[in-house]
């Protein structure tokens, strides 16, 4: 009893400390949005060692370091791009320092930042990259820098691309669960890992295709950045010719081996700072509040609606795209005369077919009265493509993963688990032959499976028809490139699923041109709640997720994917669990 009481008191005390830390963090960051100024000869520091969201979050847990209860000020992609653009015009910023490390970001996100840095270099200001342990994701960004330095005892990892798919059939068999998958599309691999113990030929074909396309773009882009031949860079990576920092220097993939003090001396020299003075490094979290030279106050607006995460019905949450919330944001753009165009920023593997259709309808209604342009991020596939199809123009990064035009239905037969392992028996009284269809304690009958298959086929045909209508293609043509197949944006452009290659800035420019406006400002939607409201709404869920991640580390992604699969409801327009290119 006393041990239980002690444990309870310790838990309460720990919770109080956490809450005090949270409140302190909020208080310390209360003035973060106030306009600030920086010193002359400053250097903007860009760090990408965290998963960069599409836009900065108002959720405290996304910006709180539980280890020391301090605000991390993690920046969203939208603010990073804004800061880079602002730095090019700011006389007080002499250059950008790119701090390299292991980066967990997708290549679509990195492409956006990389292109922004290429534009920044037109200002003739310096761009220097430095790291100790640098992976391919970080190096892809660094390859546009004027100079790349690595710690002499560090490491540069350039060993090619690998995409893994884990299969759960044997695990489900051990716990007595049998997933029942009904799908349309020979390439629709979203549920394959639940019912198989190895990769199908069709799935291997499409993964080799789109990962290969992204890999070749990676090699070509690095070669251009380092002023080398594509074949030379390809050989360096394919044969793992860099096994020590000295190798990277000899092969011209970096410019030198520096310790931190040598890097600091170099940055002082480039920024015109004397040796005795302190280096003025400005982080993005602070710099975002420095006033820019060109802040538009125009009445005309372009609404940028962020469509990120799994597509679900209702409001959704921080990790999902709620159809109700997104439809409301699109409706706001359509009905408000100050908005002249809509840009949809999509970063989603899809989700509920019904929820996708709700959003699709709002896009169609808006297209009748205003230009609609889609900008695709890391992934815009299946349901993510469903909602993009009606747009006037689709813009995607070369390494965006898209397509996956296909649907599936998923049920779980847990008869073995419920009856034999748990000892539970369920009795039912039915009025209607199919009243208990989908029960967890028995498999589907042939008749029930036929009914669900008809529903899947109907939604697939509807999906194909809507893509054909939106893309002005024949149904037969769409069906031939659909079947659930995943494409890189480079190939998607070739087959007509994407119009132009580029980032969100290009999409906004296209929208402005179609709306015939030159003076405008962008407004990000849906509107975000303030920190206190976000905290009260998601305290338990976000804290639980944080500590689960802390315990599982790299294995959290597997836990998350299994958890999500168990919550799929209705027929899904969704691609594979995740696109993970290492």
TIKE-510406 format. One record per residue: y, x negated, z negated of N, C-alpha, C, O in turn. Coordinates in pm, whole numbers, plus 50000, padded with zeros to 5 digits. Atoms other than C-alpha are relative to their C-alpha. Layout:
N
YXZYXZYXZYXZ ...
//
This chain:
582
498794991750000500005000050000501264991350000502204993550076 498815008750007502424972349901500184992250130501314989750173 499925007149872501554953550224500625008950107501435004350187 499434990549905502354984850426501485002049977502275002550072 498584998250033505624989750242500814987850044501914989150098 499305012249961506564953450300500174999250150501244995550200 499915000049854505754956250670501055009750050501805006750143 499004990049962507854987750695501424994949977502294996550062 498675005150033510824971350522500424988850095501574988050138 499685010849906510574940550745500365005650136501275000750202 499724993749871510484962951053501395006150002502145004650098 498664993950008513554982250937501084989250002502094990750070 499035010850005515374949750859500194993750138501314990850181 499945005649865514494935751203500765009150094501585004550173 499324990349915515664967651373501514999949973502315000950065 498585000450037518954966051182500664987750062501784988550114 499445012249941519464930051296500215001650149501214997250204 499884997849856518804940251655501195008950031501975006050122 498894990849976521244969251634501344993449973502314995650045 498765007350030523874946951471500344990750116501494989550157 499795008949887523374922151752500505007450121501385002650193 499584991949887523724949552011501455004249987502245003050080 498624995650023526894963151856500964988250013502054989550070 499155011949989528284927851827500204996050144501284992050186 499915003549858527484921452190500965009250073501765004950156 499094990549937529274953152293501444996949962502344997150046 498655002950046532264944052081500544987450068501704986950108 499545012649940532384908652220500295001350148501094993950204 499794998449856532194921252576500955011550031501135015150147 499114988649978534634949852525501184996550088501725004950161 498855004149919537354929552686499624993350130500484987650198 500475007049881535214916452969500645004950128500784997350224 499464994449877536784939553224501514998250011502125002850107 498575002549993540324928653144500284988750099499504979350112 499645010249901542074908353409500244986649931500904986049828 499855013450057541924870853342500584990750104500654994050223 499505010249908543414839653492499214987349977498614985449871 500735012650011541874805653557500954988450025502064990250075 499185011949984543184770053564499934994850143499044998550220 500045006949872544004749353869498794990750003498284986749899 501135009149978541224727554013498715005349939497874997549892 501224993950056538554751953898498885000050103499124999450224 501204999449915535004753154036499215012449960498905014449842 500774988050026533124785754066498524996549992497984990350083 501425003050020529564783153928499155012250033499375023149980 500904989349958526834804054091498594996749954498024986549994 501345002050055523524807453906499135011850040499535023350021 500864989149952520614827654049498634999449933497625002149998 501275001450070517924822253784499505013149939498585012949857 500424986950049517584859653713499815009350120500265006250230 500194990349892516564889753920501325007450023501785014949937 498684994549971519794900454087499875014650045499225017350146 500034986049958520234938354101500975002350115501824993950143 499114997049888521954955054395501455000849956502354996550028 498644999950055524994961454178499944998149850498935001149786 499955002950143526074951753829499705012549920500165023549953 500454988750079524534973853565500935002749883501514993649824 499264996350120526334993153294499085000649880499525003649770 500984999450107523134991453088500044987249918499904976349973 499855011550087523524968452790498774990950003498914978750000 501215008150007519884957252791499854990850121499184980650113 500065008649883520304943053141500894987849983500764978150058 499025010750017523064920553012499994994249860500984988549815 500085004750137521844911452665498874989949984497744992650023 500995010250030520034879552564499545002249857500274999349762 500514996750133517834890252272499764987549915499684988549793 500255012150077517234854052173501174996349911500994991649799 498825003550080520804849052055500995011549990502105009749940 499184988050007522214884552086501384997850063502405002150008 498755002149927524854873652336499925006750135498845008450192 499964993949868525974890352654499754989450107500394978950106 500315009549893524474873052961500915001750121501064992650203 499114997049888526894889553203499314997650135499894991650225 500695001349873524284890753478500725008250107501055019850087 499224993749894526024898953804499115007050099498015002450129 500674993249890524944924054063500374993350132501344985950140 499765005849868524754914454430501395003650050502074995350111 498694995849951527894934554503501124991449944502054987850017 498945008050061530014914554258499884985350037500894978350048 500175013949956528494881154360500644998050137501374988350159 499415001049866529454887354723501525000949993502224993950066 498554998450016532924898554613500624987249946501694983149993 499475012350060533434867054401500034988650101500994980950106 500045010649899532364843954684501135001850102501804992250140 498944997149904534744860954924501374997149939502264991750005 498725002150068537564859654669500264985049980501404980549991 499855014450023536914822654596500524992750123501244982950112 499565006449876537494813854961501525000750017502114992150082 498564997849984541084827054935500804995549878502044995649881 499345003450126541864815354580500374985249998499494976650002 499535013849999543994783854572499564992249876499494979949878 500425006750125542844776454216498544995950003498114987549924 501415003549986539204774654323499884989150107500224991350223 500125011349907538474740854482498634999450067498474993150171 501335000349943534794746454545499035008549922499385014449819 501064992550066531534763254449498874990549963498444982450045 501155007650047528794747354242498825009649989498855019149911 501194991849999525384762654312498964993649909498394983149941 500945005350098523154757354009498605004950034498325016950029 501314996549949519554756554128498934999949890498994992049796 501154999450089516364765953943498965008950066499085012050184 500964990449947513354788653988500715013550014501295018549918 499304987449975514724820554146499005011050032498175009550121 500964989149979512824853754126500445010150106499875021050114 499414990249909514854870154403499315000450136498814990350185 500554998249866513624884254733500894993550104502064990850079 499265007049896514684868255058501095008650063502035003250121 498914991549951516764898455160501264998149918502354996949974 498875002650089519004893654857500574986150023501794984450032 499545013749978519164856154913500714998650134501664990850147 499355000549869520064861755279501445004849992502334999050054 498634994750018523094882455177500904989249940502014986849989 499195010250068524334855054942500184987950090501264982150098 499955011749911523504827455188501045001950111501834992950139 499034997349894525514843855466501435000449945502374996350013 498674999950062528414849355226500494985749977501684982849993 499645014150020528354811955146500354993350133501244984850138 499675005449867528344803655517501415004250040502174996150093 498634995349972531474825055560501014992749911502104989249957 499125007050094532994808655251500344985950050501464981250031 499805013849954532584774155409501084998850107501584987950134 498915000249902535104783955675501334996549934502284992650001 498775003350074537734778755401500184984949984501234980449939 500005014650010536884741255413499924995149856500134983349829 500225004050139536284741255037498554995249986497694999050065 501325005850012533264722354909498985009849940499335019149868 501134992450054529854737254828498914989849966498324983750055 500975009950048527534715554617498905007149923499175016049843 501154994150068524034724554497499284989249919499164977849963 500715009650088522144708054211498985007349914499235018349866 501004994150088518954714954019499004989749952498984978450000 501065008550053516074700153824498645004350055497904996150109 501224994549943513174722753923500425010850100500895021450060 499474991549893513944739254259498855005650083498054998050138 501054993949918511664764154434500555003550137501735001250167 499614997049862511744776454793501115010450008501985009650094 498974989750001513854806954708501384993749977502334996550050 498735006550031516594785654553500414990350110501594989550145 499675009649894516364759054824500495007050125501345001850197 499544992549883516794785455093501495002349991502215001350091 498574998150022520194792854942500744986750009501804985850071 499355013250006521014756154884500134993450136500994984850155 500045006949871520264746455244501305001350079501484994150178 498714998949932523764757655350501074991649931502204990849980 499025007850076525474735055093500394987250075499624982150156 499565012749943527504704655196499114988649949498734979750025 500855010350061525454683554955499015006849905499355016149832 501034995250091522184690254773499514988249918499084978049973 500465010650089521294669254469498905005449907498915017149869 501074996550092518194669354248499904989249893500144977449921 500225009650107517524652853914498874990450039497854994850093 501035009849962515524620553966498615003149945497604999350004 501294996350060512804634153737499625014450032498685019949975 500224985949969512954668653892498955002250107498114993650133 501024996549901510954686254159500585010050100501315019150064 499684990649893511514703654492498695005450055497874997950107 501254993749957508774728454578500205006150138500865016450153 499984994749864508424733454953498574999250055498204989650122 501415000349962504794742655015499555012250081498355014850092 500364988649917504934773655235500025013249925500365013749807 499984986550056504614810955174498585004849967497625001550037 501274993650036501824829755000500315013949947501205015649863 499824986250046501594867454949498685005049943497675005250013 501244996050066499044880354700499915015249984500925022049961 500294985950026497474914754669498825000349903497764994849933 501104999650096495344921854362499295013550010499915023950029 500844988249980492474946654380499395004649867498884996549790 500324994450132491604969954091498705008049995498365013749891 501204991649995488384986754202499034996849886498585005949816 500955003850103486144967053965500495003349860499715006949772 499444996650130488504972453673499825014849972499425018649862 500154985650019488485010253726498545003849977498245012849898 501424997150020484705009953751499584996949857498795004349798 500365003950136484434992153417500495010149896499825012249795 499494990450098486575018053239499585014350032499925023649959 500524986849969484895047253413500975009050073500945021250055 499024992349923487705058253645499794997350149499604985950191 500195001249856487325065054017501225005750073501365017950083 498844995049924490585067154218499545006950128498665001950199 500314992849877490405092754499501244999950088502255006350056 498865002549912492705082754785499835007750130498815006650197 499984992849872493585105455078501254995450073502364997150021 498855005949934495855089055335499985002650150498965006750206 499894999449854497105089855694500724987450044501824984550000 499435012549951497745057455876499024988649973498754985349858 501025010350018495235029755937500544987649931499774979549878 499405011450068497715004255801500535003849861501104995349792 499444995650127498635025155495499214994049884498194999449843 500765007850098497585000155230500495002249857500094994949766 499434998050134499505014354933498945002449896499094997749783 501044997350097496315026554765498744991850020497774993449947 501205007749969493865001854915499504991949881498304991049857 500415008750111493874979254611499365007849885498775001949795 500634991850103492715008654397498555003050032497755005149941 501334995349961489585016654597499164989150065498004991550100 500735010949934488564983054746500034987449914500864986149824 500015012750072487664948654617500354988250090500264976750049 499525010549910488894929554921500945006050104501005018250121 498974995749906491584931255187499385004850131498484998350186 500464994949871490984952455498500594991650113501614984950095 499505007649885491424936955842501395004750040502244996650076 498694994549962494374960455914501084995149905502184991549948 499015004550097496134950955594500294985150017501444980850009 499805014449978495574913855655500854997650125501704988850127 499255001449876496934917956008501495002449978502334994750026 498584996950017500174934155895500674990249904501844986949923 499405009650092500734910155604500264986850072501324980750057 499805012349922500204880155833501185001450095501904991750120 498934997749905502644895856077501374999349935502234991749978 498644999550054505584903755851500324987849913501464983349911 499745012250078505184874055613500214988350095501064979750070 499815010549901504804851455916501375000350063501984989950087 498674998549942507994865356066501084995049905501994987949946 499035004350101509924859655742499924984849981500944978249962 500195014550016508434824555712500664992350114501334982350090 499405006949885509504814456063501535000549993502214990850028 498554999150018513024827155993500464990349892501514984049906 499725009350110512994806855670500104985750053501054978550023 500035013749946512074774855856501174997750095501844987350088 498915001349903514594780756135501364999249930502224991349969 498724999850072517414788355890500244986949926501354981649927 499865012850070516754757155681500284988850098501124980150072 499775010449898516564735655993501465000250046502084989650063 498614998949957519954748756103500954995249891501934988349918 499135004050111521464743755758500004985049978501034979149944 500115014450023520194708055731500154991950128499984979750128 499795006749871520884700256098498774991950042498864980250077 501265006049960517254692956175499315008750105499705020150126 500794992449906514764703856437499055009349922498545005749816 500874990350064512724734756350498594994349980497984996349875 501345005750007509464716256422499894989849887498864988949820 500015010250104510434688256183499925006449861499135002149777 500034993250129511144711855893498655007049980498105007049869 501294993450008507974731455971498914990449957498064993949875 501015010050035505884699755947500154995549855499164993549785 499745004150138507544689455620499425010049901498825006249800 500504989650090506644722755462498505001750013497795002049913 501434997349978503234728155620499104989049945498014991849897 500835011250045501954693455527500364995349859499894984849815 499595003250137503564693155180500444985349991499954977749907 499565013849993505364660955264500944996249886501214984449864 499145002850115507654664554962499185001949873498895013249833 500754999650125505734655854648500744993049887500264992449774 499165006950098508494636754469501435000950051501645001250172 498614999349954512314638954477500384989250101501194991550190 499705010849905512404605454657499565003850141500215000050239 500464995549868510394621254941501055009050064501335007950184 499004990649948513004648554977501234992650051501824996550151 498845007749958515774622855000499704992250128500524992050220 500375007749881513944601055254499905008850124500255004650234 500184990849888513194631255471501285007650035501305015450130 498724993649970516824642955459500115014549957500985021850004 499934986250048516104675555279500955001549883501375012649850 498945000150100518464665754997500874987750028500544979350111 499055010849972521414642054980500024989249894500614978549915 499995010350103520824623354656499295004549875498985016249856 500634997650130519214620154315501024997049892501444985649874 498925001250097521724626354038499525004649862498755014249849 500084994750136521644629153662501235008849977502155008950059 498904990750024523994654453505501364993049994502354998350045 498715007150010526694628553428500494995750137501704995850164 499615003849864526634616653790500485012250079501425011350157 499564987649935526894652553911501405003749954502255007350035 498674996650053529864658653682501074991050061502154995750096 499035009349939531614627453817500285003950145501415003250191 499844995949860530994639654173500865012650011501735013550097 499234987549997532374674354099501464997649963502355003950019 498615003350036535464659453933500724993750119501894996750147 499425006549883536054637954238500355010250108501435009750167 499784990149895535704667254478501115009949964501845014550052 498994990250042537944690154272501344993849967502305000949939 498735006750032540624663854211500284999449852501444998149812 499855000650145540024663653835499854985549954498924978649996 500075013850048540694630853656498794998149910498275007749853 501215002950078537824613653475500155003949854499175007849790 499824997150142539354619353133500145014949970500025019149855 499844985650020539924656653187498665007250009497715002350069 501224992050000537334683653135499865007550132500845012350188 500284992749876535694699153439500185014949978499665020549880 499754985650014536854734953492498965008050078499195011850193 501034991649940533634753953565500235014449957500355017449838 499754985850029534154791553591498765008050041498345007550157 501184992149964531134814653573500425013150066501565017650054 499734987749925530874845953785500435011549909501285019649947 499664989250092531064868853482501465000449965502045011149945 498565000750028534574856853411500815001850128501815008950130 499215000249877535714851953768500125013850064501085016350137 499934986849938534964887853869501255007649956501695016950024 498814993250050537994898253660501304993050037502384996949992 498805006349945540384874553835500505008650116499735012350204 499444991449897542714894754054499894993550138500224981750154 500095005049864542064890854425501325001650075502205009050032 498764999249922544744886154689500105013050078501195018350099 499974988249914543734916054896499195011349936497995012849962 500634988450063542954946854688500555012650067501735015850054 499554988349924543094978054900500295011849909499545014749815 499664987650071544815009054766500075011750098500695021950071 499954989849895544295029255082499375013149952498475013149868 500554986850035543605066455054498615001950061497765008550001 501304998449933540705064355299498934991949927499154980449887 501095006450072537395056055137498734999750085498515008350170 501375000249949533925045455247499095000349879499144991449793 500914998850113531275057155006498764991550021498074993050122 501205008349995528545031354938499035005449895499235003349775 500974994050091525575049554787498814990649985498134987550083 501085009350028523065026254622498705007749974498595015149877 501304993250008519495038754677498954989549969498394983350060 500885010950042517285015254476498865005049912499035014449834 501154996750084513855017254316499095010450063499355015350173 500924989649955510945041354354500725013350011501555016749927 499384987049979511955075354490499235010549920498035012349939 500624989950086511285102754234500865012650001502045012150038 499244987550012512335138954184500854999649874500554992549779 499144999250118515125147153941501084989350000501484984250104 498905009450017517775123853805499584985550014500384977050053 500445013849999515635092453788500544992449881501084998349788 499505008450109516525063253562500474986850057500724985750177 499465012849956517665027053577499104993050102499584985050182 500935006749910514525016353767499585008650119498875003850207 500434991049893514095046553998501185006750069502305007050018 499004992949921515975065654265499735015149990498865020450059 500184985650018516265101754150500605007750116501775005750150 499514992849883516555125554446501225008549967502145009750048 498874991550040518925148354255501294991849988502354996250034 498815008450019521305120054163500514994550132501724994450156 499595005749871521315104254511500565010950091501575008850158 499514988949917521705137854687501405004249957502245007450041 498684996450053524665145754462501064990050045502184993950081 499055010449957526325112354548500315001350149501465000150190 499784998249855525835117854923500835012450027501705012450114 499254987449984527155153454890501484997849967502355003650030 498625003150038530275139854721500744993550116501894996850144 499395006849884530965117255020500245010150112501285009650179 499884990449890530385146055262501125010049976501835013650070 499064989050027532605171755089501414995349964502345003449965 498695005250037535495149254983500674994250125500154984950187 499325004149877537995144955268500534985749994500824979750098 499535013750010539125111255133498934990150046499244978850086 501095008549950535715096955224499875002050150499705013350197 500044999349854535625088755594498634996150058498354998850174 501325004249952532095074255618499084997549881499534995649768 501025002550102528865069255426499184987750038498704986550150 500915011449985526995036355383498935001449892499245002349773 501104999350095523565038655222499374986149986498844980750083 500625012950028522375006355063498625002749942498495006949827 501364996450039518585010355046499194987649965499074978350046 500945010350043516294987654849498885007149925498905008149803 501024991350057513175008454793498714999350080498744998950203 501284999549930509445008354872499565014450028498465016650080 500344986049979509525046554885499545006549871499835001749762 500474992650118507875071454653499605014150038498875016150134 500364986049977507595109154638500485004750137501645003150173 499634994849867507515125054986500985011649985501925012750064 499124988650021509175156554851501414995449963502395000450017 498705005150041511975137254680500714993150116501934994150131 499425006449882512495116854998500605010450093501675008350151 499534989449910512885149055195501295006249949502155010150029 498774994750059515555161654954501194991250040502244996250079 498935009349963517625130355020500235000250150501385000050196 499904999649853516875131355394500895011650045501715009950135 499214988249962518395166255416501494997549979502305001350064 498595002850027521665154855258500574990050100501734991050140 499565009849899521855125355500500265007150132501265004450199 499834992649874521385148955797501275008349999502005008650098 498804991750010524125172355675501264991550009502244995550071 498825008949998526515143255623500234994350139501374992950183 499895005849866525785128555965500725009550096501345004950192 499344990249912527075160756126501524999349991502215003350085 498554999850020530565155155984500624986149984501834984550003 499455013550023530915117755911498984989550043497784992150044 500945010749964529435084556027499124996149881499594995549768 500945004550103526335073555833499354987150049498754986750156 500575013149966525255037055836499124995549883499504996849767 500925004950103522285022455648500034984849996500024978250099 500145014350023522194987555500498734998049918498605003549809 501285002250069518694975555403500004986849925500474976649975 500115012050083518054950755123498664993250016498184991550128 501305006849995514794933255033498945008550069498175003650151 501024991249945512694963455122500575014150016501245019349927 499624986049975513364997555277498875005850083498975006950205 501234996349931509945010955362499495013549954499855018349846 500614986950027507995043555372501095010149965501945013150049 498944990750036510165068255178501384993950015502355001050045 498735007049979512915041855194500435000650145501635001050173 499664998549859512715043955574500235014650035501065017850120 499874985649979512335081855565501465004349985501985011650069 498614995850026515835085755416500994992550089502144996750101 499125007749912517255059455655499995005150142500965003350216 500234996449860515915074655977501125008050066501395005750184 498974992049932518735100056042501314992750025502164997850098 498715006849993521535074156017500434997050143499604995950234 499465003749869523815066256310499604985850037499374982750154 500385013849976522955029556271499294994549877499674997549764 500735006750108520485009156064500214985050014499894979150117 499755014450005521474973555968499094994049893499034999149781 500925006250096518934950755799500074984950013500424979550118 500105014649996518564914255707498744996250078497795004150082 501195004049925516074894755922498735000249916497645003049968 501165000650088513774891555620499815012649917499055012549819 500274987150062513984927955511498605004750039498175002850153 501304994049972510574944655484500205015150016500745021649926 499724986049972510634979255640498815006450073497745000550084 501074992749934508585005255828499135007449901499645015149820 500984993350087505415016955647500115015150012500125022349912 499894985649974505725051255808498605006149986497825006350082 501314994350031502715067755646500045006349863500985003949786 500024993150129501725088955346498594999749943497614997450015 501294999250065498935091755093500075009149878501145011549822 500134992450124497705113554807499034992749910498064986949957 500825007650093496175098854494499655008449878500535013949812 500494993450122494035114854222499034990549930498494981449993 500925008350076491945099053946498875008449942499115017949867 501184993650056488415110453868499514991549883498964980749903 500355007550121487775099253509498805006149930498705005649807 501174993450060484485117653456499204990549913498844994049800 500785009850075482605086453344500704996349869500064995449764 499225003750119485385077053101500025011449899499785009449780 499824988650090485885112052958498665004649940498555006549819 501274994450047482255124052937499134989949928498654992449817 500995009450051480185092952877500564989549903499904985949806 499465010650085482505067052721500795005449881500794999549773 499224994150109484755089652514499245011549933499605015749823 500784989250058482175116952455500715013450000500445021949915 499244987649992484555144752557499445008550112499165003550221 500444990649897483385175452746501045010950013501505016449914 498964990049973485835199452910499375012250066498695010950168 500464987449942484975235952978501235007750050502265007749983 498874992449945487225257553198499575014050038498405016750066 500184986449950487585294053287500985001850114502195001450091 499164999849882488925298153641500085013950063499105021450065 499814988249917490355327153836500574995050133501784993150146 499625006149873490445313954191499104988250027498854980049938 500985010149966488055291154374500514985849981499754976749949 499435013450009490475261654366500954998549882501824989849881 499074999850113492205268854035500044986849925501094982749876 500045012550076491065236353873499894987850090499404977450048 500045011349906491375214154179500834988449946501974990249902 499295011850049492325178954080499744996949854500414988349797 500355002950138490745179953734499584985449985498944979750073 500285014250020490405145253586498554997249964498114985749970 501375002450046486815150653466498945002950107497765004050075 500994998149894485195156553804500584995250133501804994650149 499505004149868485395144154164500445012050082500115023450051 499624989549907486945163854444498785004650079497904996750111 501034995049909484655186254644500444997150143501604993850168 499665002349860484485182255022501095009750046501995005850122 499014990049961486495214455062501384996449944502394997850014 498725003950061489195202254821500584987850070501794987250096 499525012049930489415168654992500565003750136501564998050180 499514995449869489845186455327501375006449986502245004450071 498714993550023492715207155184501094989649979502174990550037 499005010350027494525176555052500264991650125501404987950152 499835007649877493905157455375500905007350098501735001150164 499134992149913495525185855570501454998949956502354998050039 498645001450052498565183455342500584986350032501754985350069 499575013549968498765145755392500324998850149501354993150186 499775000549855498435149555771501275007550039502025003250127 498814992049968501125176455776501274992249966502224992050045 498815007550040503595154855587500184987650088501314983850121 499895011549909502775124655805500615004250134501514997550185 499464995249873503445144756121501475003449988502265000850079 498594996850024506695157255971500834987249992501934986550046 499365013150013507625121155883500244994150140501354989950171 499915005549865506925109556239501025007750084501815001750156 499044991849926508905138856388501444996749959502324996150044 498645002650048511925130956170500474986150042501644984250073 499635013349951511855094156261500305000650150501274994650197 499794998749855511525103356631501345006450029502055002150120 498714993249980514505126856604501164990949964502144989950038 498905008650045516655102356408500194987850087501324983550111 499925012349922515815072156622500035002750150500094993350231 499984996149858515835091656952498864993450076499054987350182 501215005349941512295081157032498995011350016499125021749951 501054989949986509245100657147499094999549878498954989149813 500924999450113506795112056882498844990450020498394983849926 501125008949970504015092757056500374985449974499574977649922 499545013750020506085060857046500084996849850499634986249806 499905002350144506835064656674498614998949938498364990149856 501355000150055503195072256597499304986650029498514981849947 500655012649963502135040456778500464988249914499724978649897 499485010950084504335018556555500025003849852500464996149767 500044995150137503835039456241498654996749937498344985049914 501345002050058500345044356093500074992049869499104985549830 499865007150127501705029955768500284985250013500304978149912 499855014449982502354995755921501354994949950502395001149971 498805006550053504854972755751500484989550100499694982350159 499395009549905507284952155964501104992049932501724996749837 498765007050034509854925155911501125006250083500855012250187 498894994049926513314935956023500164993850139500625000550231 499925006349868513174910856308499115007550098499535010650210 500914992549914510144928756451500405014750008500235021150112 499564986050000511514962756349501135002350099501205012850162 498934999049899514574956256564499414999850141499875007150229 500645001049869512354946856855499335013250041499345016750159 500724987749967510414979656834500855012549981500385023650002 499084988750004513455001756772500185006849866500815017449860 499834993950132513285009056399501284995449931501755001749837 498755005650054516374987856323500944997350118500494993550226 499025001849892519604985256526500614986050003500714979850108 499305012850007521324953656405499514992149880499054997849781 500325008750112520604923656183501294995849931502254991749996 498805003450076523104917155906499945005849861498965012249822 499964995750138524164925055553500875012249978501245019250073 499274988050036526074951755370501444999750052501995010150087 498645000949946529474938655483500045004450145500985011150188 500074995949860528424943455844499855015150009500475021550094 500214985550000527224978755767501305007349969501595017650031 498734993850036530574987155607500984999050117501715008550146 499115001749883532474972855907499635009650112500515015350176 500464990749898530344993556144500425014249965500865021850051 499624986550044530995024855936501495002450019501905013250062 498554998849984534755018355939500365001750148501225009850182 499734999149857534735013256316499625013850054500355019650134 500434986849955532795045356372500905011149947501075021450011 499074990250057535205063956144501414998250054502305006350027 498705003249940538125048156335501084998049895502185003549905 499035003350105539835034856022500054984949985499044978050001 499835014350022541245000255955500394997049856500034986649801 499625001450141542745005055608499125009349917499185021549933 500914991950081540145016755355499574992149877499784980049869 500625006550115538505009155024498625005849979498365017450012 501364995450023534875011454926499855005049856500474999749763 500294994450132533625032254634498495000249982497775005950064 501435000750027530205025554482499535012549928500125016749828 500574987950056528085056054404498484998149989497924989750060 499504990350099526375071454207500844993049893500684981049868 499165005650105528925066453933499134995749883498185002649846 500775005150113527615045553645500595004849868501805006449854 499574995950133527745056653284500524987949926500194976549960 499495011350078529585035753028498884994449912497825000649899 501035007150075527675011552804499455008149884498245008049859 500484992450116527525034352501499075011250043498045013549980 500824989049952526135063552700498654994950051497615000850024 501245006049952523575041252873499124995849882497904997649885 500745004750116522585026752536499285011449931498095010349899 500594988750071521985060452372498895006550082497915011350025 501004993549915520015073652673498734991850015497654997450033 501165008149964517715044152718499624989549897498924979949929 500255010150102517545025152388498524996949984498114985449992 501425002450028513855029952321499264994850124498484985450114 500725004149879512635026752682500354985850040499474977850072 499585013349955514694996152766499564989249901499144978449942 500445009750099513904978652438498514997650012498054986250006 501455001249984510204985852483499664991650122498784983050116 500265007549877510294972552840500334985349980499604976550026 499605013950021512124941252730498944992449922498534981549962 500975007150084509644932452456498634999150066497904989550043 501245000949925506674940552681500074988450098499124980650111 499805011349909508064916352940499924986849924499364976949973 499975012250080508584890852665498584995649964498274983749967 501375003250039504944892952557499124996250120498334986850112 500895001949885503324894552902500484989150095499674983450168 499485010349912505614870453084499755003350146500065014350192 500264998349857504534865653447499005011250028499005016950137 501024989649979501674890453397500595014049991499885023750018 499394986750014504154919153338499945007750131499805020050130 499984993249871504244926553712498715007650025498725018250087 501274993149981500544935753707499935012549912499485023149956 499954988550091500974958253404500875011150057500515022850053 499054990249948503964975253566499425007550120499615019650132 500534993649880502144982053893498885009849966498805020650025 501054990750041499104997553723500615012249932500195023449956 499334989050068501385018453502500635009650099500525021850085 499364991549899503325031153804498965008150078499175019950105 501044993249924500125039653993499465012149925499155022349985 500544989150080498935061453706500975011749990500595022549944 499004989450010502155081753728500375006250134501245014950140 499704994149870502175089554101499605014749997498485018149959 500274985749995502415127254145500325005150140501315001350200 499784994449868502075146854467499734989650109499274978650081 500245008949886501855131454813501124989750007502304993049996 499075011150006503515097454834500314994250137499414992250219 499575007949884505525081155111500444986749943501634984249921 499735012550070505245046754962499174988850059498034990950101 500735011449947504255012055077499194993549888499024999449781 500785007150099502164986354891500764998949869501985000449865 499395000550131502794981954521501244991149998502274995049944 498835008849996505104952654581499844990050115498744987750166 500025010849900506044926254834500354987349924501504985349884 499825011850082505584893254657499704987750083498544984350107 500155012049919506184862054866500364987949916501514986149877 499795011850084505764829954670500024987450086500194976450034 
//
